[in-house]
Amino acid sequence: MKYLDEYRDRDIVSTLTKRINSAVTKDIRLMEICGTHTMAIFRYGIRSLLSDRVELISGPGCPVCVTAMEDIDRAIELSKVPGLILTTFGDMLRVPGSESSLQRESAMGADVRVVYSTFDALDIAQQNPDREVVFLGIGFETTAPTVAGAIKVAREKNIRNFSVFSVHKLLPPAMEALISDGELKIDGFICPGHVSTIIGLSPYKEVVKRYKIPCVIVGFEPVDIMEGIFMLVDQIEGGRAEAEIQYRRVVRPEGNPEAIKIMNQIFEPCDSNWRGLGFIPESGLRIRDDYRDFDALERFEINVRDAKEPPGCRCAEVLKGILKPPECSLFRKVCSPSNPIGACMVSSEGTCSAYYKYS
């Protein structure tokens, strides 16, 4: 199959493996910051191919996982508003809040519905004009433009019973927070292919300029990942730090200007609370004043208390890359995909979920 089989070619992977392992002369730590990369690295056994001198670290690349517990609690409180329909993506239902989850609230009678896109939620609002419909908007720069598009259509069609609770995150500020934190030495970033189709290369150039850490945008097939790792190793061994694109068949240096335009029209950056990383300046997206009437938190008064991780849960350290899931005392013993204690075990792209399934 064109553009698929050739990126799963064993001979090419073998050649790249030999080039990587022969080029490495020092310990190198690379972080992937996309949950899809985390799953692909496990699925294809990438770690087992690499020299012991190359360590792959999973970062905060799952939007479900990094949603702060206080925001989960706010979504739960929204679901309790009489007559309200709360819509969101499937993984969000099972993420534990402080005392409940959306799945539990649904079982107790709340109208919580799984949708596949924001426009599904908009359709539900049109079909139920006498009820308020809220979309819980999570995700990185990949999903934010579609949410922005739905808000714009709602304004144009005068759909007044639709609003969005935006907990969108921006990845480049999180990368900078990880570097600045100092708890973890990172020599290079395997940058997300999906996000980068929207934002392009420029944000990574800023990271490289400030911190002298190589960044390579990488695809999700075995050849993509191995080539991306080779590009990073080549830079590090050569004493260079650049922003490069391996995923050239999809990502353009300028990204997607139309998607960026509509995202910036509806949203503006704001400080945001990340599970595990805390508040990161300018790392979230809030709805601009011109569209504030579509902001669910402006429309409904929701108050929650500060939240803490469940006793023993070490998701925060897993998300920062300073702890591997098997080092958590709850992993496999208490916490599993069927009984998730922390968010990293809920999502199919969560690091704990990946370790549980493939390790």
C-alpha positions, 0 to 999 in steps of 0.5 A: 500500500503506497505511503504505508508499507514502505514505512513499515519496511523491515530492511529500512528499519534494520538499516536505520537501527545500525546507523543509529547504534553505530553513531551513538558515542554517549548517553542520549535521552530523547523525549516523545511528547505525543501519546500516539508516538508513545503507543507506536514506540511500544507497539513496534518494539522500538526500544528493543532495537536501540543501543542502551545509550539511547533512552526514550522518555514518554512526556505529557503528550496525552491531552486526556492525561494532562487535563487538571483534576480541577477541570475534570471536577468542573466538567462533573459539576456542569453535568449536574446542571438541570437539563444540561447535556454535556458532550465530550470525547469517550476517554474523558468519561472515565478520568477520575475527578476528586470524588466522581467521574463523568461516567459515574455521573452518567450512571446516576442520571446526568445526560453525558454523551460521547461525540466524535467531533465538536460538530456532533455536539452542535447538531445535538444543540440544534436537535434540542433547542430547549436544552443547554448543550456544552462541549468539553473541549480538550486536546492540543493544537490539533483539535482546537481549530475544529472547536473554533470552527463550531463556535463560529458556525454557532454564531453564524446560525444563531445557535444560542444553546451551545457553549464550550468549556475549553481546556485546550493546551498548547504543546510548545510552552509545556516543552519549555516548562519541562526543560526549565524544570531541571528535574530531567535532562532532555537531549532532544525532542521527538515532536508530534506529527499531528500537532505540527500539521497545524503549527508547523516548524516555527514554534520548535525553532523558538525552543531550539533558539532558547535552549539549544535542544534539537527538535525533529517532527516525526511521523508514526510508522516504524521507519518514521520513528527510526529516521527521526531518532537518527536525525536527532542522534546525528544532531546531538553527536555533531554538536548541532541543535536545529528544528527539522521535519522528518514527517515531510509527507504531511507537515509543512514548515508553515503548518496550516495557515487557515487552521491557525487563523480560525484558532486565533480568531476564536481563542487566545492564549492563557495560563493553564493548569496541567496535571503533573506540571502545574500552571504554565504561562500562556499554555492554554486557550480561552475563548476571546471576549468577542465570542465569550457568550459561547464560553460555558464557564461564563454562562454557568457559575461553577465552583470547585475546590483545589484537588489532589491526586489519589493517595499513591498515584504518581501520574504527575511524575509519569507525565514529567518523564521522571518516573516509569509506570512500573515504579508506581506502587499502584501499577498493575496491583490496584491501577489498571485500564478496567480500574484506573486510579490516575488519568495516565491509565485511562486514555489509550494513549496514556503512558501507563496504559501503554506500559500495561498493554505492551510492557 
